Amino acid sequence: MSASRVLLADDQALLRHGLHMMVDAQPDLEVVGEAADGFEAVEMATRLEPDVVLMDIRMPVMDGVEATRRICAAGPAGRAPRVIVLTTFDLDEYVVGALTAGASGFLLKDALPADIIAGIRVVTAGDALLAPSVTRRLLDRFAARPEMTSLAPPAGLDLLTGREREVMALVVRGLSNAEIRKELYLSEHTVKTHVGRILMKLGVRDRVQLVVLAYEHGLAGPGRPR
């Protein structure tokens, strides 16, 4: 099996070098490029077609939020690189914008090397890099943003079955597949199948984007029924 292709985007050369060495040391991962700013990251993502982009938030020329938005929007349907946001502070305000722009999760810059490598693998496999507890904290802040207003139901919502709506509600609450399995008395394989169908019907990439969609359209938020 070919190695997953990783693009590094950070304005600190020393950090890029450290990440490069760490990622390239893995037999299943390969660094295909390094970008020093957001504009360069967008150009290299288009040209090099990486599987995952490790994206710093605060960079010159173009910040990581705008770069994430362009990268996620430019790729063919279902084939755009997945973006992992790198941030110095837990729940940096920029992270909310990056997740809204299409990022599949975030990592702290001081995370352990093993956690960064595991995060790349999780996102490469098609999952989202947000622990349930982090999802709850992050989306509480996301929902409190004054510009977030209730919109019409998203396209595809009426295609969901009753069971899929139940599963979606639990995903939005931040429950993991294992927790959903216990809550609904289903097998974990069945839960994964339901989640996959929900993502497909609503046209979102992963469970992070599903949660963002739910909050954007007023399907979830503080004080709403669970």
N, C-alpha and C positions, 0 to 999 in steps of 0.2 A: 504494500500500500504506500502511495506517495506521501511525503511529509506535508503537513499543513503549512501554508505560506503566510508569513507574518510580516506586516509593515509596522515600523516604529516611527512615531511622530512625537517629537519633544524638542524644545529649543535648547535643552542642556546636553551638550555633546557627551559629557561624562556619564550622564544617566543613560543616554542612548547606547553608549559603548558597553556599559554594564549589562543592560537588558539584552543587547546583541549577543554577548558571550553566553549569558544564561540560557537564552532561548535556543541558540544554535547548538548548545551542548546536548539538547534532547534529540533522540533519534527520530521522533515523529514530528518535529517542528523545524522550520527553516526560515531565517530572516531573509527577505527578498529586497529590502530597502530601508533607508532611514531618511526621514524628512525633518527639517529644522523649523518648519512653520506650517500653519494650516493650509495655505495655498499650495505649498509643495506636496503636502500629504494628499490633497485632492488629485493633483496631477499624477502622482506616483500610483495612487490607488487605481486610477483609470488605466494607466499604462502597464502596471505590473500584475493587476488582478489578484491581490492577496486574498486569503480566506478570512483573515482577522487583522484589524488595525488596532494597535495600542495607541490611544490618542490622548495626548496631554490637553488640558483644558485651556490654560493661559499661555498663549503663544503669540509672537508678533505676526504682522501682515494679515493673518486671519486666525481667529481663535478656534478652539476645538469644537465649539458648538456649531458654528457655521460650517466648518469642515465636515463634521459628522453629518449634518443635514444634506450637504451636497453629495457626499459619498453614498449615503443610503438611498438618495433619490436617483442617482445616476445609473446604478447598476441594473441589469436586466431583472425582471420580476423573479424574486426568490434567489437571485444569484449575486446580489450586492454584497460586498464584504461586511462582515459583522464587526462592529466597533465596540471596543472596551475603553471606557473613559478612565484615564489616570488622573487622580486628584491628590492634592496635598492634605486636604481636610475632609473628614467624614461629612457627607451630605452638603458639600459645597453648593451654593446656589446655582452655580453653572451646571452642576450635574443634572439638576432637574431639567434645564433647557436641553442638555445633550440627550437625555432619555426621551424627551418629547421629540427631538430631532431624529431619533431612530437608533440610538445606542442600545446595545443588548445587556448593558450592565456597567459596573464600575469597580475599580480597584484603587486602594490607597497606595501611594508611592512608597510608603514604608512597610508594605506587606512583605511577608516572608517570601523568598524566592519560590519555595514549593507552592505557595498559595497563588502566586502569579502564573506559574506554569499550569497548575490545575485549572485556573480560571480560563486560560487560553483554550485548554482542551474542552472544558465545559461548553464554551461558546462555539467552538469549532464543531462540536457534536450537535449543535442546533438548540441548546438550552439557553437559559438566561442567567446571568451572573448577579443575582440578587437573593440573598437569604430572606426567608419569610419575615423575620423580624425587621430587617432593613426595608423591605417593601412597605410594611405598615408605617414606619417612621417617615420614609421618603414621600409616600403618597399622601400622608396627612399634611405635609408641607406643600405638596404639589396642589392639593385640593384647596388650600387656603389662599392661593394666589388670586388677587382681585380680578385678573383678566380671564380667569376660568369661569365660563358661564355655561349653563345647561343648553345643549344643542339638541337637534332632532336625533332620534335613534340612528345609530350607524347602519349603513347598508349591510345586509346579511344577517342582522339581528333576528329577523322573522324566520330565518332558515334554521335557527337553533331548535333542537328538540327540548322537551321539558327537562330531561336529564342533563343535557348540555348546559342549559341555563343554570342548573344547580351547581354543576362543576365550575362554571365561569364565576359564579358568585363567590365560591370558596377560593378560587385562584385570586380574585380581586381582594379578598380579605387577607391574602398573603400566606395561605396554607400550602404546604408542600404536597407532592403527590401522595406521599405516605400518609399525611394527615387527612387528605381528601378521601383516601381509601378507607380509613377508619370511620370517618364521618358518614360516608354513604354506603359502607359495607360492600365495597367493590374490590376487585383485584387491582393491583398496581398497573398491570398491563391494560386493563379496561380504562383506568383513569388516564393513562398516557394516550390511549386511542381517542378518548373524548376530548382531551386538551388539543390534540392534533387537528381534530375536525373543527373545533371551535376556531382555532387560529386560521384554518383554511377558509372557513365560511365568512369570517370577519375581515380577512385579508391583512392580518398582522403577522409579523415575523416570529414573535416569541411571547412568552407570558408577561414580560415587562411591558411590551407594547400593548398587550391586551389590557393590562391594568391602567396604563395611561389612557387608552381609548375609553375605558369605562368611566374614568374620572372626567375626561374632557366632555363626554356626552351626558354627564349627570346621572350615570347608572350606578355610581358609588360615591361615597364621600362621608365625612363626619356627620353622624346623626341619621344617616339613611338606614332603613331596615336591613338587617343581615339575614 
